[in-house]
Amino acid sequence: MMMTTTTTARTTPTSSTTSSPIVYNSSRSSSNGTATTTSRVMLGRRGMMTTSDDFNSRRILFHNSNNNRSSSRNKRKSLTLRANAASASKGEVSLLDYGAGNVRSVRNAMQKLGYTVKDIKSPEDILAAKKLVFPGVGAYGSAMDILRERKLIEPLREYVLDGTKPFMGVCLGLQLLFDGSEESGGVEGLGLIPGTVTKFTGDDLIVPHIGWNVNEVKRESYLIDLQKDDPSSASVSERVYFVHSYRALPNENNKDWVLSTCDYGSEPFISAVQKGNVMATQFHPEKSGFTGLKIFDQFLSGGKSEMETSSALPSSASSDAVRKGLAKRVIACLDVRSNDAGDLVVTKGDSYDVREKSEGESGDVRNLGKPVELAKKYFDMGADEVSFLNITGYRDTPLKDAPMIDVLKLSSETVFVPLTVGGGIRDFTDSNGKHYSSLEVASAYFASGADKVSIGSDAVEVAEKFYANNEQGDGTSSIETISNRYGSQAVVISIDPRRKYETDPKNTKNKCIETKRKLGPNGEKYCWFQCTIKGGREGRDIGAYELAIAMEKLGAGEILLNCIDEDGQGNGFDHELVKMVADAVKIPVIASSGAGHPRHFSEVFGAVPACSAALAAGIFH
């Protein structure tokens, strides 16, 4: 459920992000005189978000684009997929998993569609494969090094050049087909498609390109479905999920390969290629909901998929501003912790306090449900992404027994949008004396189904060292090691700031603003946003502004901007905080903390055009 906008640069006027995408129909009536508001928000992936809100229950319902009949179609599709997975196999497909990020979701998608997945374990297995899927996430140079070490380069080239058997590459699996990339200092690729992969360019462009966008389909193919609701969009695909910093551009030498392009940055880039049985996508079908599952099913069945997918866009939303361009994302967050009985539950905080209150006394941990069940629920309802935040330490637990491992494995079987996990992404030694690096922790989460890891307290300490070392990294931090291995898009920095008021901005080394949102306790009109660690219990002398800049320089790909002051209050996001940070960096910024009504999402996107996404927890539970 993303809000659509054509905005790609950080300086786009506010009006272009709010006029067409957001539509509200408000009515106030009830039999008992209680004010009730019904609002409709135009959204991209799944259609309408409707909320019936009595300002107590805050129940949110997500409906598909046309009416409840469309929602019923989605339910039938889900049931059909489950039936297929339980019946006899439709056939075998080989998966080349070379350790590049989250390949589990690709495996789960194909198994969900009813296929048996065989892992490639040797160079000979590639040539013996009947159908081959080559997913990739991470850095170009690292991927080529692994393929070379495992002697997989020549078998891959031979399989693709032969062209008689189906091949599908995903994301980096598309880029590696080209001559090479400027990433990793310049690296040769497989040399199968003419062209060099280069980094996105454009004035004030936000990179990585993360989120839901459309493809301009250049020629007829069974692989990609087109939008059905509007004849003027006859060559435009349904929305699919992208996450990448580099892209290949179409030219005269590769035009016979180009199936579709996507608009982002200075010029359209290649989003899908196909030549006979060989095809590849820059986007992630396994993270593109039912639309992506249909793409996989078309590839695996040779264009004979029987899956139906309803339009991802409302039929009443026919403007180009809605139908094209990168969409604003709405992310559902699940704060997960162990309750007093030792069970993992989703909870809800109030200024980071997750315990019930009774006559001033702290009670049990708020229990809002089980994480795997709620993640599936939010996927079905239309969430663009799902984020798990583990707020229980488990500091001494052996990595293989970490509770979030099983949560991710089970969730990735039913949730086909991006999954982020945060909490505990750091170096540690378990109760058996075994040491784990943050890279090993992240790798375990990626292997279990996570697409991104969120780093919190450790990022503050890394930033402090960064500034103490003349704004230089040492290559050993969690941010640097994980981004170097898996790419910047895999690293999210979660910042937990609170307002610190000053009578004079010169009183602090950190960037101050003149606030118009809320004055200090003694009427102070200046404030900075102090970073905290240990769940907000300890403040440090570094601001959110300074932390975000350091993290971008060290290789992070996204900023998750929380706000302790607004957590659980339901008053809306802190626009001053979001604008300050979003204007300081050129990586995506996610607003978090304070959402109490659907309008708060449109308000932050309107007030801060550079804000790429908004995350909330309690409003959805």
N, C-alpha and C positions, 0 to 999 in steps of 0.2 A: 504494500500500500504506500506508494510514494506519491508525493505531490509533483506534478510535472512543471518544467520550466525550460526555456531555451537558454537560460543563463549558463555560460561556461566560464566567463571571465569574472574577476572579483569586482569590477567597477560597473557592472550592469545596473541601470537604474532600478529602484525598488518596484516601480509600476510593472515592469515586464515579468516580475516573478510572482505577482499577486493578482493581477487583474483577471487573466483568463483561467489559471489553474484552480482557483479557489472559488467555490460558489456556496453561499449560505442561504438557506431558506429557514427563517426563524418564525416560530409561532408560539404564543404563550396562552395556554388554556388548560384547564383541568376541571374535573367535576367537583373537587373539594376546594377549589380556590387556590391550590398550590401552583406556583409558577413552574411550568414545564417548558423546556426548550428542545426543539428538534432541529438539528443542523445537518446540512449535507456538505461534505467536503469532497471536491473532485480529486480523485486519486488515480495513479497510473497503472500499477501492476494488476490490481484486482477490481478496481472500479470505485464504488462509493463507500465512504465511511459514514454511517449514520449513528448518531448518539441520541438516545432518549435519556435525558438527564434531569433528575429531580434535585440535583446538587447535594444529594446524600449518597445514593448508591453509585453514581458515576459509571453506569453500565455502558459499555461500548460494544456496538455491533457492527460488523463489517459485511456489506452486501456486495455482490458482484454488479457488473455494470448496468444491467437493464432492470432486473427485478428479482424476486425470490426464485423464479423459475431458473434463472442463471445459476443461482446458488445451488439449487437442486442438481443441476447438471454437473457441477463440480463435485458434489457428494457422490454422484454415480460414477464419475471418472475415478475417484479415489477407491471406491469399492471394486471397480473393474481391475485396477492395478493390483490390489491385494489378491484378487482371485487369480490373476495371471501368475503372480509370484508363487502361489500355492499349488498351481497345476503343473503338468509336465513341462519340462524345459523346452523353450522355443529353439534352442540351439546354443552353440558354444561361441564365446567371444574371448579373445586373448587380451590381457591388460598388461601394458608395460609400466610397471611401478618401479621407478628407480630412486624412490625416497624423496620426491619433490613435493613437499607439502601434503595437502589433504587429497589423497587419491581414494580414500575410503568412500567418499560421497559418490564418486564416479562408479565404483564397484556397486554400491547400494542402489544407485539409479538403474543400472543394467539388471541387477537381480530383481528389483522391483518390477521391471518390465517383463520378467519371466525368463531371462537368459542365464545360462551357467557361465561363470567367469573363471577363466584359467589364467594363472599368473605366468608371465614370461620369466623363466629362471636361467636361460642360457641363450647365446646367439642363435643356436639352432631352432629354439622355440619360436623365434620371430618368423623365420622362413616357413615353418610348419603351420603357422596360424591361419585359420580360415577367415577370421575377421580380426582386425587389430585396432585397439584404441590406445592412443599415446597422449595421456594428460600430462601437463607440466605446470608447476608453480615455482617461482623463485628466480634466481639470477641466471642469466644466459650462460655466463662462463662456467658457473658451478655445474649446470646441467650437462654441458658439453664435456667437461672433465669426467663426470661420472659415466657418461656413455662411452667415452674413450677407454676408461679404466676397465669397463666391463665388456669391451670389445663388441659393442652393439651398433656402432656407427655404420659399418659396411652392410650388415644384415638389414638395417633400417632402410638405407639407401636402395638396396636391391629390391626389398619388398615394395617400396613406393614406386620405383622406376618400372617394375614389372606391370603394375596397374591392373592386374586381373582379379585381385582380391580386395575387399573393402578395407579402407584405412581411414581412421579419423583421429586428428590431432586436436587438442584442446588448449587454448591460451598459449603458454610457452611451447606447447606441442605444435602450434601453428608457426610461431616465430622461428623455431629451430629448422624449419623446412627451407628457410631463405639462405642466401649466400653467407650472411653473417649479421652481427649486431655491434653497435657502438657501445653497448653496455659492457661492463666488466673490463673497460679499457680497450675494447675492440676484439671480437672473437669470431672465428670462422664458424659457420653453421653447417648444415647438411648439404647445402648447395643444390637443392632441388627446385627452388623457385627463385627467379632472378630478383635481386633487390637486397637492400640493407635495412635492418631494423634500427630505427633511430628514436630518440626521446621526443616526447611531445614538446612543441614550441608554441608560443603565443603570449602576448602581453598579459601579465598577471594571471596566467592560466593556472588553475588548481590541478596539481599532479601529485599522486596518481589519479587517473580517470577511474573513479569508483562509483558504481551505481547502475541504475536501470536506464538503458538507452535503446533506440530503435536502429534497425538496419535498413539501408536503401538497397533493395535487391535488384541486381543488374540484369539477371536473366532467369529464365524459368528453371526451377529445381524443386524436387520433392522435399529437400532438406528443411527449408525454412517456410513456415506459414506466414501469410500476410494478414494485415488488419482487415477485418471483414465488415466493420460497421460503416465505413465511409468510402465511397467510390473514388474520392480524390486522393486517398492513401493507398492506391492500388499496388504500389511498389514498396510500401513500408511494412516492415515486419512488426510482430508483437514485441513488446519490451523484453529484453534479456539483460542478464547481469554481467557487467564488465568490471575488471579490477587489474589495471596495468599502467605502467609508466612509459613503456616503449611501444612503438607500433611500426608496421610496414605500410608504405605508401604505394598506391597503384601507379604503374607506368606502362609505357609501350611494350616493354619486355615481359611483363607479367600479366597483361590484361586478359589473356586467355585462361588464367587461373582464377581471376577475381569473380566471386559469386555475389558479394555484397560489400558495401562500405558503410561507415558510421561517421557522423559529424562530431568532432570534438577537436578543439584547437585551431590551428591555422589552416588546415585543409583536411578533407575526408581521408580516413585511413581504411585499410583492408580489414573487414570484420569477419569475412568467411571466404574460403577458397574451395573450389571443386573442379576436378578434371577427371571425368569418368568415375571410377570407384574410389578415388582419392579425394578426401575432403578434410577441412579443418576449420575451427572457429576460434576467433580471438576471445569471444565471450565464453562464459561457463554454462553449458546446458544443464549440468547437474546442480547449479545454483539458481536456475531461472524458472523455478516452479513447474507447473504443468506444461508451460510452453517449452521449457528445456527438455522435459521428459519426452515430449512429442518429437523433438528433434533427434534425440537418441533413438527413439523407436523407429523413426523414418530411416535413419542410417542402418540400424540393425536388421530391419525388415526389407531393405531395398525399396523404400517408398511405399510400402503396403500397410502402414500403420492404420489401425482402426480407432485410435484415440481421437476424441473430440476435445478441442480447446475453444472456449468462448473467448470473445475479445477481451483483452486486458484493459480496454479503455471504455469509458461510458459512451453510449451511443449519442448522448446529447453534447458530447465534448468533441466538436469537429474542427476546432481551430488548430492551426499549425503550432501555436504556442503550447497546446496540450499534447498534440500527437507526436511532435518531434522534440529532440533535445534531451539532455541529461536531466533526470528527475531528481527532485528532493526526496531523500529517504526518511522513512519513519521506522524507528528501530524499537522493538520490544525487548526490555531488559528484565532478566530474572535474577534477583539477588538471592543467592543460595547459601544456606548455612545449616549447620547441625543444630537441632533443637535440644532441649534438656534431656530428651529421651534417646538422643543419639541418631535420630532420623534426619535425612536430608530434606529440607523443605524450602519452598520459595517464601520469602518474607518481604516486609515493607518497612522502610525506615522513616523516621521523623527527625531530621537533622542528624542522621546516621544512627539513631537509637531505634533498634528493631524489637524492643520488648513492649508488651502490653502494659498499660498503666492502670492501676486501681488505687484510688485514694492516695495518689502520690507515690505509691510503691511500685517497683518494677515487677512485672509478672513473667509469664512464659514468652518465648519467642513467637512473634506473630506467624501463624501458619496459613499460607494462602494456597497451598497445593503442592503437588509433586512436580519437580522441574521438567521431567521428560514429557509428562502429560500436558503441561501448560505450554511447552515449546511447540508441540504438535498442534495444539489448539490455536496458537497465534499464527502458525504457518497457514493453517486452514482458513483463518480469518483474514489473511492478507498481509501480514507483516513483511516488510522488505528485508529485514535481517532479524536475527535473534541473538541476544548477547547474554551469556551467563557470567555473573560475577560471584566468585566463591569468596564469601566474607568470613569463612572459618579457616583458621590457620593451617591445621594438619601439618605442623612444621616438621614432625619427625616421621611421618608416614612414608614407607617405601614408595617410590614413584609408581610402580606397577599397581599399587593398592590405593592410589589417590582416588577419592570418591568421584571427582569430576571426569576421570577417564571413562567410567561406565556411563555416566550421564551423556557424554559426547557420543560414545559408540551407539547407544540406543537412540538418541535424538537424530543422529545422522541417517538412521534408517527410514525416518518418516518426515524429516524436515529438509526440503530441497531449496532452501535459501541460505545465505552465508551464516555461519555460526562463529561467534567470537567467545573466547573464554578469558577471564581475568582472575587474578588472585594467585599468589604463589609462584609467579614466573620469575625465579631468582635462583642463584646458587644456594644449595643447602646440603646438609649431611643428615641422613635418616637415622633411625634408632638402631640400625645394625652397623652404623659407622661407614656406610657407603656414601660417597660424595657425588652429587649431580650438579652439572653446570646448568645455567639458565637455558642454554641452547639445547641440552638434553631434555629439559623439562618441556620446552616449547615443541621439540620434535615428537615427544610422546603425545602431546595434545593434538598436534597436526595429524599424526598417524591414527588418532582415535576419532577424528572427524571435525576438528576445528579448522577454520579457514584463517583466523587471525588470533593473535594473543594480545591481551591488554596488560600493560605494565604500569604499576602505580608507584608505590613507595620507592622501589628501586630506582625509578627514573629520577626522583628528586636527588638522591645521593649521587647518581651519575652526573647530573647537571651541575651539582656543586663542585665535583671534581673537574668537570669540563671548564668551568669559569676559573677555577684555581690554576688550571694548566694552560692559561692564555687562550682559552676557547679552542682547545684541541682535544680530540678523543685519543685514547690509547689503543683502540682496537679490541679491547677485552670486555667491554661492557655488554650487558644483555641486549641493549638496543643494537649495537654494532654487529655482534656475532649473529644474532637472529636475522637481521635485515640483510647481511652479507650472504647468508646461506639461503634464505627463503624469499628475499626481496622486501623492499620497504613496505609494500602493501600488506605484509603479514604482521606488521608491528603497529599497534595502537597504544598511544600514551594516555593513560587515565589520570587526569589532574583533579585533585580534591582541594580547592581553595576556599578560603573564607575572607570576607572583607576586613581590612585593617584600616581604621580611619586615622587621618593626619590633619593637623591644623595647617601644616605647610608641606607641600610635596618635597621640599628639600630635606625633610627629616628622614627620608629613606632613600636608599640606592635603587630601589625598585620602581618601576613605572607606575605613576599615579594618574588617576583621572579625576576630573571634577564631576562628582556624581549629581545626577538629577533624579535618581531613583529613590534613594533613601539617605538622609543625612545621618551622621554619627550620633552617638548618645549625648554628646555635648554640642551638637550643632555643627560638627566638622563637615566640610563640604568636599574634602579630598579623601580618596581611599586608594589602596592597592589591594591586590588579591593574593593573600599569603598561601603558599603551598603547604600542605600538611602531609604527614605520613602516619602509619599505624591506625588507619581508619579514622583519621581526623583528630586523633588524640594529641598529636605533637605538631606544632607549627615550626616552620623553618624560615630562615631569612632569605627567601627567594620567592619571587612572584610568579604567577601563572604565565605572564607575558614572557619573562626571562626563560622559564622552563620550556615553553613551547618553541622558542627560537633555538635553544640548545638541542632539543630533541630532533627538530627538522635537520639541523646540521649533522647530527650523528646518524641519521638514516631512517628515522621513524616515518611512517606513511600516513598517519592519521592522528588527530587529537580528539580525545573524548573529554569534554569540558564540563565537569560536575560543578556544583555550588552548594557548599554545606549550609549556607544561610537559607537557601530556597528548598532544600531537600524535604519532601513531604508536605510542603506548605500549600501547594495547589494554586499559587499566585502567578504562574507563568515563568518562563526562563528569564535569567538575568541578561537582558540585551546588552547592557554596558560591558559586562564581562565577555560575552560572546563576540561582540564587535571588536573589542580591543585585541583579542587573540586572533580572530579570523583575519583581521587586517595586518597582523604581524607576520603571518606565515603563508606559504603557497601550497600547503598540503591541506586536505579536507579537515574541517572542524565540525564536530558533532556537539550540538547543544544538549545539555542534560540537566536534570533537577528542576522541579517546580511545575511541571505540566499538570494541570487540573481540569483542562477542558480542551476539546479538539482545536478551538480557535487559537490556543497558545502556540500550536505548531505553525499555523499560517502567520501568526504575528511575528515570530522570531525570523521566519524566512523573509518576511516583508521588511522588517527592521534591519536585518543583517543579510543582504543578498549573498555575501561570501560564505554564509553558513551552509554546509553541504547536506546536513542531516540533523535530525532531532531524535533523542532517545528518551523513553519514559518507562517507568515500572508500575507504580501504584495505580495509575489511571487505567491500566489494562487489566488488572487482576480482579 
